[in-house]
């Protein structure tokens, strides 16, 4: 059992409370946001994103102030695993530039990718290393990828661009040999070979074609391919095995899409809806192995892909309307609740691409799955948003979050059995962009928020206020039992047990927070405890409840039976 958690005695689930190991906002008076995170070989935490004007990358320390060269600029910052800022640096040009994703290097540095407009300087030091091409349309967007040392010094930088064309990278991955993989979409003829040679892939979509490309550790091209057709096609996400097998995912509009980025032709035609989700697996040479197309009558997108520890492929996304979640010949039709968007998690056989498991999340509000990461023990974390009560347990039990979750994080075992979840229950606008697990087993998260947002775990309050229009945030989430004295399953917390409704609580001191949850995990009562009070549940239905009492130094839980 997780400490300070909701014990679902009848259905076997828990809601895990996680407290920030560190939580910081980054930014200034403009629009700022975190986009990517990477964990270094010595458990360093690297972050990237975009900022405007003046921005402070760590309000708790000195040396984190950055200035934009114009428009939005790219930042990257290094923190210790305890949240101490090591350094912060920026790159960019006079127009809008953004850091999108990053991966660590074996030498303690990192690689970062993102977008720039017209031209940008990739060297955060006194030197100048511009990316961009002569004659580039001033409004065209290019993709960059670059390597930096552990101190944030530039090693090399590369660019993907074209005259009167734009290229938008969305994700980055790295295999065990050090090769880099990029995916995203482009409009117009883009040169995917950043050396003196050219590899210009024709643009055939109405609005966008997807790309996937592989580069050596030096930044030199190994191969690149296109996914698209009469249907405009976007790629959102990529993952690779240590040996270099690749899976990419995204969505395409109505029409026909060729999902083979090599010379073959594997056409998929969308259903009657406006969008279909897709995923493609490639070998290490970029050759097509299999694909999955999720078609229906409205909207579907795949926003996250992940190879699990066995080589199976996990897909996360959302759908609206009626969609077949089985990409094979069988049918597994699901219909979203009302007019809302529902999330899903699919597990596909890594060799054949056939469906192994499908887990739809169907609530009254919009739900999605936008991030997937593999834990150190082979279990799986995924993240997204739930805007109403949604069953998070794919088994026979029912596990619902306590109300609206603008951001949730869910934990499943390798067989996609529910383990636990936590969420930020605050009020305001928040957009998490990326997460990774560090060597200590803590989720490291970055994103963007505006106004005052409470990063509460449901038990304690952790408010941050954006300095400007929006700020980036960085967080490392530790389970609440780290560094806290906890008593669980105490027979002395509530008595008598069972009871017809009146319980007397034995607490170490007054002022503790007390809450009661029913067997579905829903909180039905909360108060700040006073010594003379008794807990009256006589108006509640009979059954099993969990009583929790806690403060910053102690937590107690007990299951009770109401007769």
C-alpha positions in Angstrom: 0.0 0.0 0.0 1.2 3.5 -0.7 1.3 5.8 2.4 -1.3 8.5 2.6 -3.3 6.7 0.0 -6.9 5.8 -0.7 -7.1 2.1 -0.1 -9.7 0.5 -2.3 -10.4 -2.5 -0.2 -13.1 -3.9 -2.4 -11.4 -3.4 -5.8 -7.7 -3.6 -4.9 -6.5 -0.1 -6.2 -4.8 2.8 -4.6 -4.5 6.5 -5.2 -0.9 7.3 -4.4 0.0 10.7 -2.9 3.2 12.1 -4.3 4.9 15.2 -2.9 7.3 17.3 -4.9 11.0 16.6 -4.2 11.3 19.9 -5.8 8.8 22.2 -7.6 9.9 25.5 -9.4 8.5 27.9 -11.9 10.7 29.4 -14.6 10.0 32.5 -16.6 9.4 36.2 -16.7 6.7 38.7 -17.7 6.0 37.0 -21.1 5.0 33.6 -22.4 7.3 30.8 -21.2 6.9 27.1 -21.2 8.7 23.8 -20.5 8.7 21.2 -23.4 11.3 18.5 -22.8 13.2 16.7 -20.0 16.1 14.3 -20.0 17.9 12.3 -17.2 21.7 12.3 -17.5 23.9 9.3 -16.7 24.7 10.7 -13.3 21.0 11.4 -12.5 21.2 15.0 -13.6 17.9 16.6 -14.7 18.0 18.6 -18.0 15.1 20.7 -19.2 14.3 22.6 -22.3 11.6 25.0 -23.5 11.0 28.5 -24.7 10.8 32.0 -23.1 10.3 35.6 -24.1 12.1 38.7 -22.8 13.8 38.2 -19.5 13.3 34.9 -17.6 14.6 33.5 -14.4 15.2 29.7 -14.6 15.3 29.3 -10.8 13.8 31.9 -8.5 15.4 30.1 -5.6 19.0 30.6 -6.8 21.2 33.1 -8.5 22.7 32.7 -12.0 19.5 31.6 -13.7 18.6 34.8 -15.5 18.3 34.7 -19.3 17.6 37.3 -22.0 15.9 36.6 -25.3 17.5 37.8 -28.6 14.0 38.5 -29.9 10.7 36.8 -30.0 10.7 33.4 -28.3 14.1 31.9 -27.5 15.2 28.4 -26.5 16.5 27.7 -23.0 18.1 24.6 -21.5 18.9 24.2 -17.8 20.7 21.6 -15.7 19.6 20.7 -12.1 20.8 18.2 -9.6 18.4 15.4 -8.7 17.6 17.4 -5.5 16.6 20.4 -7.6 19.6 22.7 -7.3 20.3 24.8 -10.4 23.7 24.0 -11.9 23.4 26.3 -14.9 20.9 27.8 -17.4 21.7 28.9 -21.0 19.8 30.1 -24.0 20.1 30.0 -27.8 18.0 31.5 -30.7 17.6 34.4 -33.0 15.5 37.5 -33.5 12.3 35.5 -34.4 10.4 32.7 -32.6 12.4 29.6 -31.6 11.5 26.7 -29.3 13.2 23.8 -27.6 11.0 20.8 -28.1 12.7 17.6 -26.9 16.0 16.3 -25.5 17.9 13.1 -24.8 21.0 12.5 -22.7 24.5 11.7 -24.0 26.7 9.0 -22.5 29.3 11.6 -21.7 27.0 13.6 -19.3 25.8 16.1 -21.9 22.7 16.2 -23.9 21.1 16.5 -27.4 18.3 19.0 -28.0 15.9 19.5 -30.9 13.4 22.2 -31.7 12.3 24.8 -34.2 13.6 28.2 -35.3 12.2 30.9 -37.6 14.5 32.1 -40.4 17.8 31.9 -38.6 19.1 31.2 -35.1 22.4 31.0 -33.2 22.9 27.6 -31.6 26.0 28.6 -29.5 25.0 29.8 -26.0 28.6 31.1 -25.5 30.4 34.1 -27.1 30.8 32.3 -30.5 28.2 32.2 -33.3 26.9 29.1 -35.0 23.9 30.0 -37.1 21.4 27.6 -38.6 19.2 28.5 -41.5 19.7 28.7 -45.3 20.4 31.5 -47.7 17.1 32.6 -49.3 14.9 31.1 -46.6 11.5 32.7 -46.4 11.6 34.9 -43.3 8.4 33.2 -42.1 9.6 29.7 -42.7 10.3 27.4 -39.8 13.2 25.1 -39.7 14.2 22.2 -37.4 17.5 22.1 -35.5 19.2 19.4 -33.5 22.4 19.9 -31.6 24.8 18.3 -29.1 26.1 20.0 -26.0 28.6 19.1 -23.2 27.7 18.6 -19.6 28.4 22.3 -19.1 26.0 23.3 -21.8 28.7 24.2 -24.4 28.0 23.6 -28.1 29.7 20.6 -29.8 27.8 20.7 -33.1 24.5 21.9 -34.6 22.5 20.7 -37.6 19.5 22.1 -39.5 16.6 20.7 -41.6 15.0 23.4 -43.7 14.0 24.4 -47.2 13.3 27.5 -49.2 9.5 28.4 -48.9 9.1 25.3 -46.7 8.7 24.6 -43.0 9.8 21.7 -40.9 8.4 21.1 -37.4 10.1 18.5 -35.1 7.9 16.9 -32.4 10.0 14.3 -30.7 13.5 12.8 -30.4 14.9 9.5 -29.4 18.4 7.8 -29.1 19.5 4.2 -29.3 22.2 2.4 -27.4 24.7 3.0 -30.2 24.2 6.8 -29.9 22.2 7.3 -33.1 19.5 10.0 -33.0 16.0 9.8 -34.3 13.7 12.7 -35.2 10.0 12.8 -36.1 7.5 15.6 -36.9 6.0 17.1 -40.0 6.9 19.4 -42.9 5.3 21.5 -45.6 7.1 22.1 -48.9 10.4 20.6 -50.1 12.8 20.1 -47.1 16.4 18.9 -47.2 16.8 16.2 -44.5 20.6 15.9 -45.1 22.3 18.6 -43.0 25.7 17.9 -44.6 26.8 19.4 -48.0 24.7 16.8 -49.8 21.0 17.0 -50.4 18.1 14.7 -49.6 15.0 16.7 -50.5 11.9 14.6 -49.9 8.9 15.8 -52.0 5.9 17.2 -50.2 2.7 15.5 -51.4 0.1 16.3 -48.7 -2.5 19.0 -48.7 -1.2 20.6 -45.6 1.5 18.4 -44.1 3.5 15.2 -44.5 5.1 13.4 -41.6 8.8 12.5 -41.5 11.1 10.1 -39.6 14.9 10.4 -39.8 17.9 8.7 -38.3 21.3 10.5 -37.8 24.7 9.4 -36.5 26.0 10.6 -33.2 27.9 13.2 -35.2 24.7 14.5 -36.7 25.3 13.0 -40.2 22.3 11.5 -42.0 21.7 7.7 -42.1 18.2 7.7 -43.6 15.0 9.7 -43.7 11.5 8.9 -44.9 8.1 10.4 -45.5 4.6 9.3 -44.3 1.7 10.9 -46.1 -0.6 11.0 -49.1 -3.7 12.7 -50.1 -4.5 13.0 -46.4 -2.5 15.5 -44.5 -0.4 13.6 -42.0 1.2 14.6 -38.7 3.7 12.6 -36.6 3.6 13.3 -32.8 5.9 10.8 -31.1 8.8 8.4 -31.5 10.5 5.7 -29.4 13.4 3.3 -30.2 14.7 0.0 -28.8 18.3 -0.2 -27.7 19.1 -2.0 -31.0 17.5 0.7 -33.1 14.0 -0.6 -34.0 11.7 2.4 -34.3 8.0 3.1 -33.7 6.4 6.5 -34.6 2.8 7.6 -34.1 0.5 10.4 -35.1 -2.7 11.1 -37.0 -3.9 11.8 -40.6 -6.9 13.6 -42.0 -9.6 12.0 -44.1 -8.2 10.5 -47.3 -5.5 8.0 -48.1 -2.1 7.8 -46.3 1.0 5.7 -47.2 2.4 4.5 -43.9 5.6 3.1 -45.4 8.3 5.8 -45.3 10.6 3.7 -47.5 10.1 2.9 -51.2 7.1 0.5 -50.5 3.5 1.4 -50.5 1.2 0.6 -47.5 -1.9 2.7 -48.0 -4.5 3.2 -45.3 -7.8 5.0 -46.0 -9.4 6.8 -43.1 -12.9 6.0 -42.0 -15.8 8.5 -42.3 -14.3 10.7 -39.5 -12.0 13.7 -39.9 -9.0 12.1 -38.3 -7.5 8.6 -37.9 -4.7 7.6 -35.6 -1.7 5.7 -36.9 1.5 4.0 -35.8 4.4 2.5 -37.8 7.2 0.2 -36.8 10.5 0.3 -38.7 13.7 -1.7 -38.5 17.0 -0.1 -37.7 17.5 0.7 -41.5 14.2 2.5 -41.7 12.5 -0.4 -43.5 8.8 -0.9 -42.9 7.8 -3.8 -40.6 4.1 -3.2 -39.7 1.6 -0.4 -39.2 -1.6 0.2 -37.2 -4.4 2.5 -38.3 -7.2 3.4 -35.9 -10.2 4.6 -38.0 -13.7 5.6 -37.1 -16.4 8.2 -37.7 -15.0 11.3 -36.0 -11.6 12.0 -34.4 -8.6 9.9 -33.3 -5.0 10.7 -32.6 -2.0 8.8 -31.3 0.1 11.1 -29.1 2.4 8.7 -27.3 4.3 5.6 -28.2 6.6 3.4 -26.0 8.5 0.1 -26.3 8.0 -1.8 -23.0 10.6 -4.0 -21.4 9.6 -7.0 -23.6 9.6 -5.2 -26.9 5.8 -4.8 -27.1 4.5 -1.5 -28.4 2.2 0.8 -26.3 0.1 3.5 -27.9 -1.6 6.3 -26.1 -4.1 8.7 -27.5 -7.7 9.9 -27.7 -10.8 9.4 -29.8 -14.2 10.9 -30.2 -17.1 9.0 -31.8 -17.0 5.3 -32.6 -13.6 3.8 -33.4 -12.2 0.3 -33.9 -9.2 0.0 -31.4 -8.1 -3.3 -33.0 -5.8 -2.4 -36.0 -6.1 -6.0 -37.2 -9.0 -7.8 -39.0 -10.9 -8.3 -35.8 -13.2 -5.6 -34.5 -13.0 -3.9 -31.0 -15.4 -1.0 -31.4 -15.7 1.6 -28.7 -17.8 4.8 -28.6 -16.9 7.8 -26.6 -19.2 9.1 -23.9 -21.5 11.7 -25.4 -19.7 14.4 -27.4 -16.5 14.2 -25.3 -13.1 13.0 -26.2 -12.0 9.8 -24.5 -8.4 8.4 -23.9 -7.1 5.0 -24.7 -4.1 2.8 -24.2 -3.2 0.0 -26.6 -0.7 -2.8 -26.3 0.5 -4.3 -29.6 2.6 -7.3 -30.2 6.1 -6.0 -31.1 6.7 -8.5 -33.9 3.4 -8.6 -35.7 1.6 -5.4 -34.5 -1.5 -7.4 -33.6 -3.6 -6.2 -30.7 -2.7 -7.6 -27.3 -4.8 -5.3 -25.0 -7.0 -2.3 -25.4 -7.9 0.0 -22.5 -10.3 2.8 -23.2 -11.0 5.5 -20.6 -14.5 6.7 -20.9 -15.8 9.5 -18.8 -18.4 12.3 -19.1 -15.7 14.9 -19.9 -12.6 15.0 -22.2 -9.9 12.5 -21.4 -6.6 11.7 -23.1 -3.3 9.9 -22.9 -0.4 12.1 -24.1 2.7 10.8 -22.3 4.2 7.3 -21.7 7.3 6.4 -19.9 8.9 3.2 -18.7 9.7 2.9 -15.0 13.0 1.4 -13.8 11.2 -1.8 -12.8 9.5 -2.3 -16.1 6.1 -0.9 -15.0 4.5 1.9 -17.0 3.5 5.5 -16.2 1.2 7.5 -18.4 -0.2 10.9 -18.2 -2.9 13.1 -19.6 -6.1 14.9 -18.5 -9.4 13.7 -17.1 -12.2 16.3 -16.9 -14.8 14.2 -15.2 -15.1 10.9 -13.3 -13.4 8.2 -15.3 -12.6 4.6 -14.4 -8.8 4.3 -14.4 -8.8 0.5 -13.7 -9.1 -1.7 -16.8 -10.0 -4.7 -14.6 -13.3 -5.5 -12.8 -12.7 -2.8 -10.1 -13.6 0.8 -10.4 -11.0 3.5 -9.6 -12.1 7.1 -10.1 -10.1 10.2 -9.5 -11.5 12.7 -7.0 -13.2 15.1 -9.3 -11.6 17.0 -12.1 -7.9 16.2 -12.9 -6.4 18.8 -15.2 -3.3 16.6 -15.0 -3.2 13.0 -13.9 -0.4 10.4 -13.7 -1.3 6.7 -13.7 0.8 3.7 -12.9 0.2 0.2 -14.5 2.2 -3.0 -14.3 3.7 -4.6 -17.4 0.4 -6.5 -18.0 -1.6 -3.2 -17.9 -3.1 -3.9 -14.5 -3.8 -0.8 -12.5 -1.4 -0.1 -9.6 -2.1 3.5 -8.5 -2.4 7.1 -9.7 -2.0 10.7 -8.5 -3.1 14.0 -9.9 -2.8 17.7 -9.5 -6.2 19.0 -8.3 -5.6 22.7 -8.5 -7.5 25.4 -10.3 -6.0 27.3 -13.2 -4.6 26.4 -16.6 -1.8 23.8 -16.8 -0.2 21.9 -19.6 2.4 19.2 -18.9 4.7 18.5 -21.8 7.1 15.8 -20.9 8.1 13.4 -18.2 10.9 10.9 -17.5 11.9 8.7 -14.6 15.2 9.3 -12.8 17.6 6.8 -11.2 15.8 7.3 -7.8 12.5 6.2 -9.3 11.0 9.8 -9.2 8.9 11.2 -12.0 10.6 14.3 -13.4 8.1 16.6 -15.2 8.0 19.8 -17.1 5.3 21.9 -18.7 3.5 25.3 -18.6 1.0 27.0 -16.4 -0.6 30.4 -16.0 -2.1 32.4 -13.1 -1.8 30.8 -9.7 -1.9 27.0 -9.8 -2.0 24.7 -6.8 0.1 21.6 -7.5 -1.8 19.9 -4.7 -1.6 16.1 -4.4 -5.0 16.1 -2.7 -3.4 16.3 0.8 -1.1 19.2 0.9 -1.0 22.5 -1.0 1.9 23.4 -3.3 0.9 26.7 -5.0 2.9 28.5 -7.7 2.1 31.9 -9.3 3.3 32.6 -12.8 5.4 35.8 -13.1 4.0 36.7 -16.4 1.4 35.4 -18.9 2.6 31.9 -18.5 5.6 30.2 -16.8 7.4 26.9 -17.2 7.4 24.5 -14.3 9.8 21.8 -13.4 9.0 19.1 -10.8 10.4 15.9 -9.3 7.7 13.9 -7.6 8.6 11.7 -4.6 6.2 9.3 -2.9 4.8 10.8 0.2 6.5 8.2 2.4 10.0 9.5 1.6 11.1 11.3 4.8 7.8 11.1 6.7 6.9 9.0 9.7 3.9 7.0 8.7 1.6 4.6 10.5 -0.7 2.4 8.2 -3.4 0.0 9.0 -3.6 1.2 12.6 -6.2 -0.6 14.7 -6.2 2.4 17.1 -7.1 5.1 14.7 -10.9 4.6 14.8 -13.1 2.7 17.2 -15.4 0.8 17.5 -14.9 -1.1 14.3 -17.3 -2.2 12.9 -19.7 0.6 13.8 -23.2 1.7 13.1 -21.9 5.1 12.2 -20.2 6.8 15.1 -16.4 6.5 15.3 -14.1 7.9 17.9 -10.6 8.8 16.6 -7.4 8.5 18.5 -5.0 11.0 17.0 -1.6 12.2 18.2 -2.7 15.9 18.3 -5.4 18.2 17.1 -5.3 20.1 13.8 -4.6 16.9 11.7 -6.4 16.6 8.4 -9.0 13.8 8.3 -10.7 12.4 5.2 -13.0 9.5 4.5 -13.2 7.6 1.2 -15.6 5.0 0.0 -14.8 1.7 -1.7 -14.7 3.4 -5.1 -12.0 5.8 -4.0 -14.3 8.8 -3.9 -13.7 11.2 -1.0 -16.9 11.6 0.9 -15.8 13.7 3.9 -12.9 15.9 5.0 -12.2 18.1 8.0 -9.5 19.6 10.2 -9.8 17.5 13.4 -10.6 19.0 16.8 -10.1 16.9 20.0 -13.8 16.9 21.1 -15.2 15.7 17.7 -16.4 12.3 16.7 -16.7 11.0 13.2 -20.3 10.6 12.3 -20.9 8.4 9.1 -24.4 7.3 10.1 -25.9 9.0 7.0 -23.6 7.1 4.7 -24.5 3.8 3.0 -23.2 0.6 4.7 -19.9 -0.8 3.5 -16.2 -0.4 3.7 -14.5 3.0 4.1 -11.0 4.2 4.5 -10.2 6.8 7.1 -7.0 8.9 6.7 -5.4 11.3 9.1 -2.3 13.3 8.3 -0.1 16.3 8.8 3.3 17.2 7.5 5.0 14.8 9.9 2.6 11.8 10.4 0.0 9.9 8.5 -2.4 7.2 9.6 -4.9 5.1 7.7 -7.4 2.5 8.7 -10.1 0.5 6.9 -13.4 0.6 8.8 -16.8 -1.2 8.3 -20.0 0.7 8.5 -22.9 -1.7 9.4 
